[in-house]
Amino acid sequence: MSGGLVPSKSTIYVGNLPFSLTNNDIHKIFEKYGKVAKVTILKDHATRKSKGVAFVMFVEKDSAFKAVRALNRTKMFDRTITCTVAKDNGRAKEFIKRKDYPDKSRCYECGEEGHLNDCWPAPHRDTSGRLQADPKRFPHGIKALADYIHSKGLKFGIYEDFGTKTCAGYIGTRFPAIRKTCNMWRIYNDIEDSWDSVIGIINWWSKDWYNMSAYHGPGG
């Protein structure tokens, strides 16, 4: 858009969402109706768990109206979601502004400590085709960072995406590489303490197991 984002006209409110859905899940659901600029899931401040409510901001307002017409009062994982164009409460600038999270001791998404989320890779693979850390943000590499965190008695994990790109648009990884180097990985929604969450994951695997069976085994 030549005039920039207008969140007061292109943002929709989505209610009664399955608690297991992540920002990436919601982005994938809504991007079929137009280019999504931002997804914000409302979470409990203490537990960092989803409240089942999200705001989805599209680049174009027509996309927002299209999504509302298509998804309002429809079933999603046995829950009937509601979609409406969000009312302008005068906080549009705050919605699109990058937020600052002063507590750096834990992840603002899940509340746990000791893991590195998206945006750590460099925009290109190295000469061997491997992922590499952004040299400006991590000039000594990820191993040096992990060694430092371990020296403090903390555990350390790192995020990646099995697709062509991560949630933020960085380079994704490949299944064979995951099997060789990771002790734990998942390719579907987080497991929540609800039957809907468990059934959703079981149903997905029942349909897609043949795509993943070749990558199961030690390290997978």
C-alpha positions in Angstrom: 0.0 0.0 0.0 1.4 3.3 -1.0 -0.1 5.1 2.0 1.2 2.5 4.5 -0.6 0.2 6.9 -4.0 1.4 8.2 -4.7 -1.0 11.1 -8.0 0.7 12.1 -9.5 -0.4 8.8 -7.7 -3.7 8.0 -7.5 -5.5 11.4 -10.0 -8.2 12.4 -10.8 -9.5 15.9 -10.9 -13.3 16.1 -12.5 -14.9 19.1 -13.0 -18.4 20.6 -9.8 -19.7 18.9 -8.3 -23.1 19.9 -5.8 -22.4 22.6 -3.2 -24.5 20.9 -2.9 -22.2 17.8 0.4 -20.3 17.5 1.0 -17.0 15.6 2.3 -19.0 12.7 -0.8 -21.3 12.6 -3.1 -18.3 12.5 -1.0 -16.5 9.9 -1.3 -19.6 7.6 -5.1 -19.8 8.1 -5.7 -16.2 7.2 -3.1 -15.6 4.5 -5.3 -17.3 1.9 -7.5 -14.2 2.1 -4.8 -11.7 1.6 -1.3 -10.6 2.8 -1.1 -10.6 6.5 1.0 -7.9 8.1 0.8 -9.0 11.7 -0.8 -11.5 14.1 -1.2 -10.8 17.8 -2.5 -13.5 20.1 -3.7 -12.2 23.5 -2.0 -14.1 26.3 -2.2 -14.3 30.0 0.6 -12.1 31.5 1.6 -14.6 34.0 1.4 -18.0 32.2 1.9 -16.6 28.6 -0.8 -19.0 27.5 -3.3 -18.0 24.8 -6.7 -16.6 25.8 -8.2 -17.8 22.6 -8.4 -14.3 21.1 -6.2 -12.8 18.4 -6.0 -9.7 16.2 -5.0 -10.2 12.5 -3.9 -7.2 10.6 -4.0 -7.4 6.8 -2.1 -5.1 4.4 -5.4 -4.4 2.5 -8.7 -3.7 4.2 -10.5 -5.7 1.4 -8.6 -8.8 2.6 -9.9 -8.2 6.2 -13.5 -8.1 5.0 -13.0 -11.1 2.8 -11.7 -13.1 5.8 -14.6 -12.0 8.0 -17.1 -13.1 5.4 -15.5 -16.5 5.0 -14.7 -17.4 8.5 -17.1 -15.8 10.9 -19.2 -18.4 12.8 -17.3 -21.3 11.2 -15.9 -24.4 13.0 -12.2 -24.6 13.7 -11.0 -27.7 15.6 -14.5 -28.2 17.0 -14.8 -24.6 18.2 -17.0 -21.9 16.5 -14.8 -18.9 16.0 -16.0 -15.3 15.6 -14.5 -12.8 13.2 -15.3 -9.1 13.0 -13.5 -6.0 11.8 -11.9 -4.6 14.9 -13.2 -1.3 16.2 -10.8 1.7 16.2 -10.0 2.4 19.9 -7.5 5.1 19.1 -4.5 2.8 19.7 -3.7 2.0 16.1 -0.1 3.3 16.2 0.6 1.3 19.4 -0.6 -1.9 17.6 1.9 -1.7 14.8 4.8 -0.3 16.9 7.5 -2.8 17.8 7.1 -3.8 21.4 9.9 -3.8 24.0 10.0 -6.6 26.5 12.2 -5.5 29.4 12.4 -9.0 31.0 15.0 -10.7 28.9 15.3 -13.7 31.2 12.4 -15.6 29.5 10.7 -15.8 26.2 7.7 -13.4 25.9 5.9 -16.0 23.8 5.9 -19.0 26.1 7.4 -17.7 29.4 10.2 -20.3 29.5 13.9 -19.6 29.8 16.9 -20.6 27.8 15.9 -20.7 24.1 16.4 -18.6 21.1 13.4 -17.8 18.9 13.2 -16.7 15.3 15.4 -14.2 13.4 18.8 -15.6 14.4 19.9 -17.0 11.0 21.8 -15.1 8.4 19.8 -14.4 5.2 22.0 -16.9 3.2 23.4 -20.3 3.9 27.2 -20.9 4.0 29.2 -22.3 1.2 28.3 -25.8 2.3 24.6 -25.1 2.3 24.3 -25.0 6.0 22.4 -22.5 8.1 24.6 -19.9 9.8 24.0 -17.3 12.4 23.6 -13.6 11.5 27.2 -12.3 11.8 26.1 -8.9 13.0 23.9 -10.2 15.8 26.0 -13.2 16.7 29.6 -12.4 15.6 31.0 -15.4 17.5 28.4 -17.9 16.2 25.7 -19.9 18.0 28.1 -22.4 19.6 29.8 -19.6 21.5 26.4 -18.3 22.7 25.3 -21.8 23.7 28.6 -22.4 25.6 28.1 -19.1 27.5 24.5 -19.9 28.5 25.6 -23.4 29.6 28.4 -21.9 31.7 25.7 -20.1 33.7 24.0 -23.4 34.5 21.1 -22.8 32.1 19.6 -25.0 29.3 19.5 -23.8 25.8 17.3 -24.5 22.8 17.0 -22.9 19.4 14.1 -22.3 17.0 13.9 -23.3 13.4 11.2 -24.1 10.9 11.0 -27.3 8.7 9.5 -25.3 5.8 11.2 -23.1 3.2 11.0 -20.1 5.6 10.5 -19.4 9.3 7.6 -17.5 10.7 9.5 -14.3 10.3 10.7 -15.1 6.7 14.2 -16.4 7.5 15.7 -19.5 5.9 14.0 -22.8 6.9 15.7 -26.1 7.5 15.2 -29.6 6.1 13.9 -32.8 7.6 17.1 -34.8 7.1 19.1 -32.1 8.8 16.6 -32.1 11.7 17.0 -35.8 12.2 20.8 -35.7 12.3 21.1 -32.7 14.7 18.0 -32.4 16.9 17.0 -34.4 19.9 13.4 -33.1 19.8 11.2 -31.6 17.1 7.6 -31.2 16.2 5.8 -30.2 13.1 2.3 -29.4 14.3 0.6 -27.4 17.1 1.7 -27.2 20.7 0.2 -29.8 22.9 -2.2 -28.1 25.3 -4.1 -29.6 28.3 -7.3 -30.1 26.3 -8.9 -32.9 24.4 -9.4 -30.8 21.3 -5.6 -30.2 21.2 -4.8 -33.9 21.5 -7.4 -35.0 18.9 -6.2 -32.3 16.5 -2.7 -33.5 16.6 -3.7 -37.2 16.3 -5.9 -36.4 13.3 -3.1 -34.5 11.6 -0.7 -37.4 12.0 -3.2 -40.0 10.9 -3.4 -38.2 7.5 0.3 -37.2 7.1 2.3 -40.0 8.7 3.6 -41.3 5.4 5.3 -38.0 4.7 7.2 -38.1 8.0 8.0 -41.8 8.6 11.3 -41.7 6.6 12.6 -39.1 9.1 11.8 -40.9 12.3 14.5 -42.6 14.3 17.4 -41.8 16.6 17.9 -38.0 16.8 14.5 -37.4 15.2 
